[in-house]
Amino acid sequence: MRKVFFPAGHPAGVADAPAPVPGPGQLLVCTEAIGVSVGLVRMLAAGGAVRPGGEIVGTVVATGPDVTGFEIGDRVGGVVFADAYAELVLADPGLVSRVPAEVDAAAALALVRGGLVALSALRAGRFAPGESVLVTAAASGSGHLALQLAKALGAARVVAAVGSADKVGFARECGADEVLIYSQPSWGDPVDLVLDGVGGELVQRGVDALSPFGRLVAFSAGGGTVDAGSLLGGLKSVIGFSIGLVARNRPDLVIQHRTELWDLLAAGRLNPRYVDLTLDDITKAIDLVAARRNLGRVVLRTQ
Ligand SMILES: NC(=O)c1ccc[n+]([C@@H]2O[C@H](COP(=O)([O-])OP(=O)(O)OC[C@H]3O[C@@H](n4cnc5c(N)ncnc54)[C@H](OP(=O)(O)O)[C@@H]3O)[C@@H](O)[C@H]2O)c1
């Protein structure tokens, strides 16, 4: 089988590798599509050889001992923690769920993690129909789906915040009523909810953009600090969110939210956007995300 290797100090490249063998409680999945995201870029930037995980969609081709709930032939999608960039990957049954047969692999790939993060973050932020929502990293794999979901779930006003002007048209296509660039001095009228996928200085800017009783969901690995005075002075709150911790503590929510996503997709209420590449394009994919130029999820097809 073909697999991407990420050697220290060298660009990633595809080479042949032996097929992994599923151990107790593991699935062997023949991938159709694999996602490239800022998480991989951060891992590579930290240096050293890595065996990164990531989101995948594919079909179960073997099961290890003690696997329950999945069978050979099941189409699944979700996250694997290591060696995701290969034709055959090992998956934990607790971190994948079924993917409808009729959904294109790249669209499914965009939903199983980015869509899940977007919907779960909206729910973590106690989003209610009629509210206004501002999404940072709004052209990203998760951000563009947050725009679409906010609209589909009844937001009165959806604001997209992006890093550069070349993303404005894309954000509007994803349902944004307004689009702003982070560097703009003003972020416009206040909003009820901010979903922040950038971190750093943008966390405080997001808090400053909230109306009284507004909430900011912080889900970026980019850190950031908040002035507590700006919270109490504005009756605002900040909510931390990690899909990995949700999956560990509330796997039922992951299943529930993925089911909602498939239903919204089937109803034509979501339009996952992606950059359609193959495993051999791994370097191009990494460069695209590192340069912050991707529109939607970056997907490597393996079939
Ligand atoms: N907590 C969780 O459970 C969870 C899960 C998944 C993702 N995330 C976070 O959500 C954000 C978006 O992730 P994604 O996978 O949807 O993104 P992605 O599809 O890989 O898109 C990357 C885009 O995100 C923006 N971005 C924000 N911080 C960045 C950084 N440090 N380096 C490069 N680009 C950055 C850039 O757009 P702009 O230049 O327009 O900002 C970039 O074009 C990330 O911060 C990620 O850490 C969190």
The ligand as a MOL file (V3000), in Angstrom:
LIG
                    3D

  0  0  0     0  0            999 V3000
M  V30 BEGIN CTAB
M  V30 COUNTS 48 52 0 0 0
M  V30 BEGIN ATOM
M  V30 1 N -10.6670 22.4910 19.3830 0
M  V30 2 C -11.0050 21.6470 18.4410 0
M  V30 3 O -11.6610 20.6600 18.6980 0
M  V30 4 C -10.5990 21.9090 17.0380 0
M  V30 5 C -10.8180 20.9370 16.0490 0
M  V30 6 C -10.4780 21.2490 14.7260 0
M  V30 7 C -9.9020 22.4740 14.4370 0
M  V30 8 N -9.6670 23.3650 15.4490 0 CHG=1
M  V30 9 C -9.0800 24.6730 15.1620 0
M  V30 10 O -9.9110 25.3410 14.2340 0
M  V30 11 C -9.1080 26.1710 13.4040 0
M  V30 12 C -9.4160 25.8440 11.9670 0
M  V30 13 O -9.0590 24.4880 11.7610 0
M  V30 14 P -9.4140 23.7970 10.3850 0
M  V30 15 O -8.8580 22.4290 10.4130 0
M  V30 16 O -10.8310 23.9880 10.1140 0 CHG=-1
M  V30 17 O -8.5810 24.7280 9.4080 0
M  V30 18 P -8.0550 24.4490 7.9300 0
M  V30 19 O -9.1430 23.8800 7.1140 0
M  V30 20 O -6.7770 23.7300 8.0010 0
M  V30 21 O -7.8500 25.9380 7.4080 0
M  V30 22 C -6.7480 26.6860 7.8060 0
M  V30 23 C -7.1810 28.1340 7.8540 0
M  V30 24 O -7.3660 28.4760 9.2100 0
M  V30 25 C -6.8520 29.7720 9.4530 0
M  V30 26 N -5.8470 29.6500 10.5180 0
M  V30 27 C -6.0790 29.9050 11.8210 0
M  V30 28 N -4.9880 29.7330 12.5390 0
M  V30 29 C -4.0120 29.3710 11.6920 0
M  V30 30 C -2.6450 29.0620 11.8380 0
M  V30 31 N -2.0360 29.1040 13.0330 0
M  V30 32 N -1.9250 28.7210 10.7440 0
M  V30 33 C -2.5080 28.6550 9.5350 0
M  V30 34 N -3.8100 28.9480 9.3370 0
M  V30 35 C -4.5540 29.3080 10.4100 0
M  V30 36 C -6.2840 30.2910 8.1420 0
M  V30 37 O -7.2390 31.1750 7.5710 0
M  V30 38 P -7.1520 32.7790 7.8790 0
M  V30 39 O -5.8160 33.2290 7.3880 0
M  V30 40 O -8.2970 33.3400 7.0840 0
M  V30 41 O -7.3000 32.8970 9.3670 0
M  V30 42 C -6.1390 29.0460 7.2900 0
M  V30 43 O -6.3660 29.3180 5.9190 0
M  V30 44 C -7.6590 25.8980 13.7940 0
M  V30 45 O -7.2080 26.9040 14.6670 0
M  V30 46 C -7.7290 24.5810 14.5340 0
M  V30 47 O -6.7200 24.4700 15.5080 0
M  V30 48 C -10.0060 23.1000 16.7140 0
M  V30 END ATOM
M  V30 BEGIN BOND
M  V30 1 1 1 2
M  V30 2 2 2 3
M  V30 3 1 2 4
M  V30 4 1 4 5
M  V30 5 2 4 48
M  V30 6 2 5 6
M  V30 7 1 6 7
M  V30 8 2 7 8
M  V30 9 1 8 9
M  V30 10 1 8 48
M  V30 11 1 9 10
M  V30 12 1 9 46
M  V30 13 1 10 11
M  V30 14 1 11 12
M  V30 15 1 11 44
M  V30 16 1 12 13
M  V30 17 1 13 14
M  V30 18 2 14 15
M  V30 19 1 14 16
M  V30 20 1 14 17
M  V30 21 1 17 18
M  V30 22 2 18 19
M  V30 23 1 18 20
M  V30 24 1 18 21
M  V30 25 1 21 22
M  V30 26 1 22 23
M  V30 27 1 23 24
M  V30 28 1 23 42
M  V30 29 1 24 25
M  V30 30 1 25 26
M  V30 31 1 25 36
M  V30 32 1 26 27
M  V30 33 1 26 35
M  V30 34 2 27 28
M  V30 35 1 28 29
M  V30 36 1 29 30
M  V30 37 2 29 35
M  V30 38 1 30 31
M  V30 39 2 30 32
M  V30 40 1 32 33
M  V30 41 2 33 34
M  V30 42 1 34 35
M  V30 43 1 36 37
M  V30 44 1 36 42
M  V30 45 1 37 38
M  V30 46 2 38 39
M  V30 47 1 38 40
M  V30 48 1 38 41
M  V30 49 1 42 43
M  V30 50 1 44 45
M  V30 51 1 44 46
M  V30 52 1 46 47
M  V30 END BOND
M  V30 END CTAB
M  END
